[in-house]
């Protein structure tokens, strides 16, 4: 049982392989509160398949990507995907790339 689960303490345990469900059960906090605290600590969340892969082979955990764009859901978008999004906006708005990028 975690006495006083700080966002940083939850992040450390999550990054060591604990799931959000396990953290909620161990801390007595709700699932949503654990998620909020993990986000507050700037935790990069795993997908369910990454958690399963990590459980099967702890060495398989991938380091965070070094380059790319991060969208609102903290997903890393490669340069190619970002370029496609910009080009799509250009077509949709019927404006040049420079106008779309400038905002």
C-alpha positions in Angstrom: 0.0 0.0 0.0 1.3 3.4 -0.9 1.0 5.8 2.0 0.8 9.1 0.2 0.9 8.5 -3.6 2.5 11.6 -5.2 2.4 12.0 -8.9 6.1 11.3 -9.1 5.8 8.1 -7.0 3.0 6.8 -9.2 5.0 7.7 -12.3 8.1 5.8 -11.0 6.0 2.7 -10.4 4.2 3.0 -13.7 7.5 3.3 -15.6 8.7 0.2 -13.7 5.9 -1.8 -15.2 2.9 -1.4 -13.0 -0.5 -0.9 -14.7 -3.0 1.9 -13.9 -5.3 -0.8 -12.4 -2.5 -2.1 -10.1 -1.6 1.4 -9.0 -5.3 2.2 -8.2 -5.7 -1.0 -6.2 -2.4 -0.5 -4.3 -3.0 3.2 -3.5 -6.7 3.1 -2.8 -7.3 5.9 -5.4 -9.7 5.7 -8.2 -8.6 4.8 -11.7 -9.3 8.3 -12.9 -7.3 9.9 -10.1 -4.3 7.7 -10.8 -4.5 8.7 -14.5 -4.8 12.4 -13.6 -1.7 12.1 -11.4 0.3 10.3 -14.0 -0.6 12.9 -16.5 0.3 15.6 -14.0 3.7 14.0 -13.6 4.2 14.1 -17.4 4.1 10.3 -17.7 4.3 8.9 -21.3 1.5 6.4 -21.3 1.8 2.9 -22.7 -0.7 1.2 -25.0 -2.1 -2.1 -23.9 0.0 -4.0 -26.3 3.2 -2.3 -25.0 2.2 -3.3 -21.5 1.7 -7.0 -22.6 4.9 -7.0 -24.5 6.8 -5.5 -21.5 5.3 -8.1 -19.2 6.4 -10.9 -21.5 9.9 -9.5 -22.0 11.0 -6.6 -19.7 13.9 -5.8 -22.1 11.5 -5.2 -24.9 10.4 -1.8 -23.6 11.2 0.8 -26.2 12.8 4.1 -25.3 10.8 7.2 -26.0 11.1 8.4 -29.6 13.8 11.0 -30.2 12.1 13.0 -32.9 8.7 13.7 -34.2 5.6 15.8 -33.4 3.5 15.1 -30.4 -0.2 15.7 -30.8 -2.8 16.5 -28.1 -3.0 12.9 -27.0 0.7 12.7 -26.6 1.1 10.3 -29.6 4.3 10.8 -31.5 3.8 11.6 -35.1 6.6 11.0 -37.6 7.7 13.6 -40.0 5.8 11.9 -42.8 2.6 11.9 -40.9 3.0 15.5 -39.9 3.7 16.4 -43.5 0.5 14.6 -44.6 -1.5 16.4 -42.0 -0.2 19.8 -43.2 -0.9 19.0 -46.8 -4.4 17.8 -45.9 -5.0 21.2 -44.2 -3.7 23.0 -47.2 -6.2 21.2 -49.4 -9.0 21.6 -47.0 -8.4 25.3 -46.4 -7.3 26.0 -50.0 -4.3 27.9 -48.8 -0.5 27.6 -49.2 1.7 25.6 -46.9 3.2 28.8 -45.5 -0.2 30.1 -44.5 -1.2 26.8 -42.9 2.0 26.5 -40.9 2.0 30.1 -39.8 -1.3 29.4 -38.2 
